[in-house]
Amino acid sequence: MSISSNYNMVSDEVLTAFKQICGSENVITSQKDLEPFAHDETEDLKYYPEVVLLPSTRQQISEILILCNTNLIPVTTRGAGTGLSGGALPIMGGVVLSMQKFDKIIDIDLKNLQATVETGVITQVFQEEVAKHGLFYPPDPSSRGACFMGGNIAENAGGPKAAKYGVTKDFILNLEVVLATGEIIWTGSNTLKNATGYNLTQLIIGSEGTLAIVTKAVIKLIPLPMHSLVMLAPFTSATKACEAVSAIYRAGITPSCLEFMEKNALKWASDYLNIPLNISHEIEAHLLIEVDGNHLETLFADCEKINEVLSQFEVEDILFADTAEQKDALWKLRRNIAHAVKSKSIYKEEDTVVPRAFLPQLLSKVKEVGVNYGFESVCYGHAGDGNLHINIVKGDLDDETWNSTINHGISEIFAFVKSLKGTISGEHGIGLVQKKYMPIIFSEFEMNLMKGIKKVFDPNSILNPGKIFPD
């Protein structure tokens, strides 16, 4: 456990108060039971809280925050723990406030095409529930089978379908939040338009639990597309695969998903899942392309047009998935790449994003930096919106190189990303592991503006301290 001198430990008196607020059964203090809350999916990091609380009402959260704010006890809100930037790690000790009991879908409003949910609802559970009514919530991070809606809001999660439909922020109308001082407010309105004052809703989205604790969300829904077609296109050049991405859009096609996968990314996922996939040695990368809509003839025409475009970029025989089983197998491979990489080695995952036409330059720079600094990288990601996940694999690298030298290589990549008018996180957030790179993107003046906003919402800085801003 680590705790800054700016904060206080949880005293016996405060612990007793927690039990009175939540019930003793919802207050966790044993080392064994704290362990699952000491880590997320970020690298191999582990930080233990002093106590984990499992509230079930917004009023309980309000009382907890009043107590913690008064006693200067840090509070880290936690969803499902699937994050990749260390956002849910309690690096200052204190309290982990778990949202797992906020798991109710409160209302699905079929007339207005919106839903109200608590933020501990699992994303896929919500998607499947609205689909029963012919409705669609597109954001679909790879962890959608486990991650919470609140975590998606905290990180402004995207996923493959962001290429066509947008990310979490594009579907959130209104949020119920509890502030660090205990006040409970709604940030906006349940309307599709709102030009009334500052947009607090969008400010909370992507703030990584540093401004408020989100308890409910009002979500915009759209009609569920009736059909989808999926293609897996292999390329003998990874750079050519990246070049093809922008060309597809310039041809007038907007895929629902357009994913880039280097050869090892797909091969490792195939091995990890024991799903046979024959990848010839000359293939360097694949594009996984999906189109969706309500008219199959239109989708087939889109696929034919995509075929024509890809033929200009060193593509080999394209696999067309025409059954649900084939489509599910391909998507299962894509969604498990991160797990496959993690099973191979300790790794650092960088979540770069650039205007999509610059993907070839970004990929080339990553490989160049890898050669210069002696590391192997496995790249994949949401090519349709320029979001490239760069997995730097430790493999046989010594600890000194891994913990020090590699960071210089990452800084070089990030500086190049900025030169392309991109940024260092598209959907994973800054959290703990990326905060040291923030000065590459923002000036001191710009970061002080953000710190000022933090101070307004959280005057004693008890909410997820030690995240986003460099030490």
C-alpha positions in Angstrom: 0.0 0.0 0.0 1.2 3.5 -0.8 -0.2 6.7 0.7 0.9 10.3 0.2 1.6 12.6 3.1 -1.3 14.7 1.7 -3.8 12.1 2.9 -4.8 10.3 6.0 -5.1 6.5 6.7 -8.5 5.0 7.4 -8.9 5.1 11.2 -10.9 2.7 13.3 -13.5 5.4 13.8 -13.9 6.0 10.0 -14.0 2.2 9.4 -16.8 1.9 11.9 -18.7 4.7 10.1 -18.2 2.9 6.8 -19.8 -0.1 8.3 -22.7 1.9 9.5 -23.2 3.4 6.1 -22.8 0.3 3.9 -23.3 -2.6 6.3 -20.4 -4.6 7.7 -20.8 -7.2 4.9 -20.0 -4.5 2.3 -16.8 -3.4 4.0 -13.7 -5.5 2.9 -10.4 -5.2 4.9 -8.7 -8.6 4.8 -5.6 -8.8 2.6 -6.8 -11.8 0.8 -10.1 -10.2 -0.1 -8.5 -6.9 -1.1 -6.2 -8.6 -3.6 -8.7 -8.7 -6.5 -9.1 -4.9 -6.1 -5.3 -4.2 -6.1 -4.8 -4.6 -9.8 -6.5 -4.2 -13.2 -5.5 -5.4 -16.7 -2.6 -2.9 -16.8 0.8 -4.5 -17.2 1.8 -6.2 -13.9 1.1 -3.4 -11.5 -0.4 -4.0 -8.0 -1.5 -1.5 -5.3 -3.5 -2.5 -2.3 -6.2 -0.2 -0.9 -6.8 -0.1 2.9 -10.5 -0.9 2.5 -13.0 -1.8 -0.3 -16.6 -0.5 0.0 -19.5 -1.9 -1.9 -22.3 0.7 -1.7 -25.7 0.0 -3.3 -27.3 3.5 -3.3 -26.3 7.0 -4.3 -27.0 8.2 -0.8 -24.5 5.7 0.6 -21.9 7.0 -1.9 -22.7 10.6 -0.8 -22.2 9.8 2.8 -18.9 7.9 2.1 -17.5 10.9 0.1 -18.5 13.4 2.8 -16.6 11.3 5.3 -13.6 10.8 3.1 -13.5 14.5 2.1 -13.7 15.6 5.7 -10.9 13.2 6.8 -8.7 13.6 3.6 -8.9 9.9 2.6 -8.3 9.1 -1.1 -11.1 7.3 -3.0 -10.6 5.3 -6.1 -13.8 4.3 -7.9 -13.7 0.9 -9.6 -15.8 -0.8 -12.2 -14.9 -4.2 -13.5 -11.2 -3.7 -13.4 -10.6 -4.2 -17.1 -8.8 -0.9 -17.7 -5.4 -0.7 -19.4 -4.0 2.5 -18.1 -4.0 1.9 -14.3 -7.0 4.2 -13.8 -8.6 2.0 -11.2 -5.4 1.3 -9.2 -5.5 2.8 -5.6 -1.9 4.1 -5.7 -2.5 6.3 -2.7 -4.1 3.5 -0.6 -7.3 4.7 1.0 -10.7 3.5 -0.2 -11.6 1.6 -3.3 -15.3 2.2 -4.0 -16.7 -0.6 -6.1 -19.7 0.0 -8.3 -20.6 -3.7 -8.7 -23.9 -3.4 -6.9 -25.1 -0.6 -9.3 -26.2 -3.2 -11.8 -29.8 -2.2 -12.8 -31.1 -1.3 -16.2 -33.7 1.2 -14.8 -35.7 2.0 -18.0 -35.7 1.4 -21.7 -37.7 4.2 -23.3 -39.0 2.8 -26.6 -40.7 6.0 -27.6 -37.7 8.2 -27.2 -35.0 5.6 -28.1 -33.1 6.0 -24.8 -32.3 4.1 -21.7 -31.4 4.8 -18.1 -28.9 2.5 -16.5 -26.9 2.3 -13.3 -23.2 2.4 -14.1 -22.3 -1.1 -12.8 -24.3 -2.7 -15.7 -22.0 -4.9 -17.9 -21.8 -3.4 -21.4 -22.7 -6.5 -23.3 -25.6 -7.2 -20.9 -27.0 -3.8 -21.8 -26.4 -4.2 -25.5 -28.2 -7.6 -25.5 -31.1 -6.2 -23.5 -31.8 -3.3 -25.8 -31.3 -5.6 -28.9 -34.4 -7.5 -27.7 -36.3 -4.4 -28.5 -34.6 -3.9 -31.9 -32.3 -1.2 -30.5 -28.6 -0.7 -30.6 -25.9 0.7 -28.4 -22.8 0.6 -30.6 -19.7 1.3 -28.3 -18.2 -2.2 -27.9 -14.7 -2.4 -26.3 -13.0 -5.8 -26.5 -13.8 -6.3 -22.8 -17.5 -5.7 -23.3 -18.4 -9.0 -21.8 -17.0 -7.9 -18.5 -16.5 -4.1 -18.4 -19.1 -1.8 -16.7 -20.9 1.1 -18.4 -19.4 3.4 -15.8 -15.9 2.4 -16.8 -16.8 3.0 -20.4 -17.9 6.5 -19.4 -14.8 7.1 -17.3 -12.5 6.3 -20.2 -14.8 7.4 -23.1 -14.4 3.9 -24.5 -14.8 3.2 -28.2 -14.2 -0.2 -29.8 -14.5 -1.4 -33.4 -17.8 0.1 -34.2 -16.6 3.6 -33.4 -15.4 3.8 -37.0 -19.0 4.3 -38.1 -21.0 5.2 -35.0 -18.7 7.1 -32.6 -17.5 6.5 -29.0 -19.2 6.5 -25.6 -19.5 10.3 -25.5 -21.7 10.3 -28.6 -24.4 8.2 -26.8 -24.5 9.8 -23.4 -27.3 12.4 -22.9 -27.2 12.9 -19.1 -25.4 11.7 -16.0 -26.2 11.4 -12.3 -23.1 12.0 -10.4 -22.0 12.3 -6.8 -19.4 15.1 -6.2 -16.4 14.8 -3.8 -18.3 17.0 -1.3 -21.3 14.7 -1.3 -23.7 16.7 -3.5 -25.8 14.6 -6.0 -26.5 16.3 -9.3 -27.6 15.6 -12.9 -25.1 17.0 -15.4 -27.5 17.8 -18.3 -30.9 16.9 -19.7 -32.4 13.9 -21.5 -32.7 15.7 -24.8 -30.8 15.3 -28.1 -30.0 19.0 -28.1 -28.8 21.1 -25.1 -27.2 24.5 -25.5 -27.9 25.6 -21.9 -24.7 26.5 -20.0 -21.5 24.5 -19.9 -21.6 20.9 -21.0 -20.9 19.2 -17.7 -21.9 15.8 -19.2 -19.2 15.8 -21.7 -16.7 17.1 -19.2 -17.3 14.1 -16.9 -17.0 11.6 -19.7 -13.4 10.6 -20.0 -12.4 12.2 -16.7 -11.3 8.8 -15.3 -13.1 9.1 -12.0 -11.1 12.3 -11.0 -14.1 14.7 -11.0 -17.1 12.8 -9.7 -18.6 9.3 -9.2 -21.1 8.5 -11.9 -24.1 6.5 -10.6 -26.6 6.7 -13.5 -26.5 7.4 -17.2 -29.2 8.3 -19.8 -28.1 6.7 -23.1 -29.2 7.5 -26.6 -30.1 4.4 -28.7 -30.5 3.8 -32.4 -32.3 1.1 -34.4 -30.4 -2.2 -34.6 -29.0 -2.9 -38.1 -30.6 -6.1 -39.5 -27.6 -7.5 -41.4 -23.8 -7.4 -41.3 -21.1 -8.9 -43.6 -17.5 -9.5 -42.6 -14.3 -9.8 -44.6 -10.8 -10.7 -43.6 -8.2 -9.3 -46.0 -4.5 -10.5 -45.9 -1.7 -8.2 -47.1 1.9 -8.9 -48.0 2.8 -5.4 -46.7 1.6 -4.1 -43.3 2.1 -0.5 -44.6 0.0 -1.2 -47.7 -2.8 -2.5 -45.4 -2.7 0.8 -43.5 -2.8 2.7 -46.8 -5.9 0.8 -47.9 -7.8 2.1 -44.9 -8.1 5.7 -46.0 -8.7 4.5 -49.6 -11.8 2.6 -48.5 -13.4 5.8 -47.1 -12.3 7.9 -50.1 -14.2 5.4 -52.3 -17.4 6.4 -50.4 -17.7 3.3 -48.1 -18.2 3.7 -44.4 -17.6 0.3 -42.8 -19.2 -0.4 -39.4 -15.8 -1.8 -38.3 -12.3 -1.6 -39.9 -9.6 -3.3 -37.8 -5.9 -3.6 -38.5 -4.0 -6.7 -37.2 -0.3 -7.4 -37.7 0.5 -11.0 -38.5 1.7 -11.9 -34.9 -1.4 -10.3 -33.4 -3.7 -12.6 -35.3 -1.4 -15.6 -35.0 -1.0 -15.3 -31.3 -4.8 -14.9 -30.8 -5.2 -18.0 -33.0 -2.8 -20.0 -30.8 -4.3 -18.6 -27.6 -7.8 -19.6 -28.5 -6.8 -22.8 -30.3 -8.8 -21.6 -33.4 -7.0 -22.9 -36.5 -6.0 -20.1 -38.9 -3.7 -20.7 -41.8 -1.5 -17.6 -42.3 1.1 -18.0 -45.0 4.6 -16.7 -44.2 4.5 -13.9 -46.7 1.5 -12.2 -45.1 2.4 -9.3 -42.8 -1.0 -8.0 -41.7 -4.8 -8.3 -42.0 -7.7 -5.9 -42.2 -11.0 -7.1 -40.6 -13.8 -5.2 -42.3 -17.5 -5.2 -41.4 -20.3 -3.5 -43.1 -23.8 -3.3 -41.7 -27.3 -2.1 -42.6 -30.8 -3.2 -43.4 -30.4 -4.1 -47.1 -28.2 -7.1 -48.0 -27.9 -6.1 -51.7 -26.4 -2.7 -50.6 -24.0 -4.5 -48.3 -22.9 -6.9 -51.0 -22.3 -4.0 -53.3 -20.2 -2.3 -50.6 -18.1 -5.4 -50.3 -17.6 -5.6 -54.0 -16.4 -2.0 -54.0 -14.1 -2.7 -51.0 -12.7 -5.6 -53.0 -11.9 -3.3 -55.9 -10.1 -0.8 -53.6 -8.1 -3.5 -51.8 -6.9 -5.0 -55.1 -4.6 -1.9 -55.4 -2.8 -2.6 -52.1 -1.0 -6.0 -52.4 -4.0 -7.9 -51.0 -4.1 -11.7 -51.2 -7.2 -13.9 -51.2 -9.9 -12.3 -49.1 -11.9 -14.5 -46.7 -15.6 -13.7 -46.8 -17.5 -14.7 -43.6 -21.0 -15.5 -44.7 -22.2 -17.4 -41.7 -22.8 -16.3 -38.1 -20.3 -18.9 -36.9 -17.5 -17.6 -39.2 -18.2 -14.0 -38.2 -18.2 -14.9 -34.5 -14.9 -16.8 -34.9 -13.2 -13.8 -36.6 -14.4 -11.4 -34.0 -13.4 -13.7 -31.2 -9.9 -13.7 -32.5 -9.8 -9.9 -32.7 -11.3 -9.4 -29.3 -8.7 -11.7 -27.6 -5.5 -10.2 -29.1 -4.7 -8.3 -25.9 -5.2 -11.5 -23.8 -3.0 -13.4 -26.3 -0.2 -10.8 -26.1 -0.4 -10.8 -22.3 -0.1 -14.6 -22.2 3.1 -14.4 -24.2 5.0 -11.8 -22.1 5.0 -8.7 -19.9 4.1 -5.9 -22.2 3.3 -2.2 -22.4 0.3 -1.2 -24.4 0.3 2.3 -26.0 -3.0 3.6 -27.3 -2.0 6.0 -30.0 -4.5 7.7 -32.4 -3.8 9.8 -35.5 -5.8 11.0 -38.5 -6.4 7.7 -40.3 -4.5 8.6 -43.5 -1.4 8.9 -41.4 -1.5 5.3 -40.1 1.2 4.1 -42.6 3.6 6.7 -41.3 2.8 5.9 -37.7 3.3 2.1 -38.2 6.7 2.7 -40.0 7.8 5.0 -37.1 6.9 2.4 -34.5 9.0 -0.2 -36.3 11.9 2.2 -36.8 11.9 3.1 -33.1 11.7 -0.6 -32.2 14.9 -1.3 -34.1 16.7 1.7 -32.6 15.7 0.7 -29.0 15.8 -3.1 -29.4 12.2 -3.9 -28.7 9.6 -6.0 -30.5 6.1 -4.6 -31.0 2.8 -6.2 -32.0 0.4 -3.6 -33.4 -3.3 -3.8 -34.0 -6.3 -1.6 -33.5 -9.2 0.4 -34.8 -7.8 1.5 -38.2 -11.1 3.0 -39.3 -10.6 5.9 -36.8 -6.8 5.9 -36.7 -6.5 4.2 -33.3 -3.4 2.0 -33.3 -2.6 -0.2 -30.2 1.1 -0.6 -29.9 2.1 -3.6 -27.7 5.7 -3.4 -26.7 6.7 -6.9 -25.6 9.4 -7.4 -22.9 10.4 -10.8 -24.0 14.1 -11.3 -23.2 14.8 -7.6 -22.5 16.6 -7.0 -19.2 14.8 -5.0 -16.4 16.9 -1.9 -16.8 16.2 -1.6 -20.5 12.5 -2.4 -19.9 12.0 0.1 -17.0 14.1 2.9 -18.3 15.4 2.8 -21.9 12.1 1.7 -23.5 10.4 4.9 -22.1 12.6 7.0 -24.3 11.4 5.0 -27.3 7.8 5.5 -26.3 8.4 9.3 -25.9 9.8 9.4 -29.4 6.8 7.6 -30.8 4.5 10.0 -28.9 6.3 13.0 -30.1 5.9 11.7 -33.7 2.2 11.1 -33.0 1.8 14.7 -31.9 3.6 15.9 -35.1 0.8 14.1 -37.0 -1.8 16.0 -35.1 -2.7 12.9 -33.1 -2.6 12.1 -29.4 -1.4 9.5 -27.0 -4.7 7.9 -26.0 -7.7 7.2 -28.1 -9.8 5.1 -25.7 -7.7 3.6 -22.8 -7.2 6.9 -20.9 -4.1 8.3 -19.2 -4.5 6.9 -15.7 -1.2 6.1 -14.0 1.0 4.7 -16.7 0.6 7.4 -19.3 0.7 10.5 -17.1 4.4 11.1 -17.4 4.0 11.6 -21.2 1.3 14.3 -20.9 3.9 17.2 -21.3 4.5 15.9 -24.8 0.9 16.7 -25.7 0.0 19.6 -23.4 1.8 22.8 -22.3 2.1 23.7 -18.6 -0.6 26.3 -19.1 -3.0 23.8 -20.7 -2.4 21.3 -17.9 -3.0 24.0 -15.3 -6.3 24.7 -16.8 -7.3 21.1 -16.4 -6.0 21.0 -12.8 -8.1 24.1 -12.1 -11.2 22.2 -13.3 -10.2 19.3 -11.0 -9.9 21.7 -8.1 -13.4 23.1 -8.6 -15.0 19.6 -8.7 -12.7 18.0 -6.0 -11.2 20.8 -3.8 -9.2 18.3 -1.6 -8.2 16.1 -4.5 -9.6 12.9 -2.9 -11.0 11.4 -6.1 -8.6 9.1 -7.9 -5.5 11.1 -6.9 -2.2 10.6 -8.7 -3.8 10.0 -12.1 -3.7 11.9 -15.4 -1.3 14.7 -14.3 2.5 14.1 -14.0 4.0 14.0 -10.5 
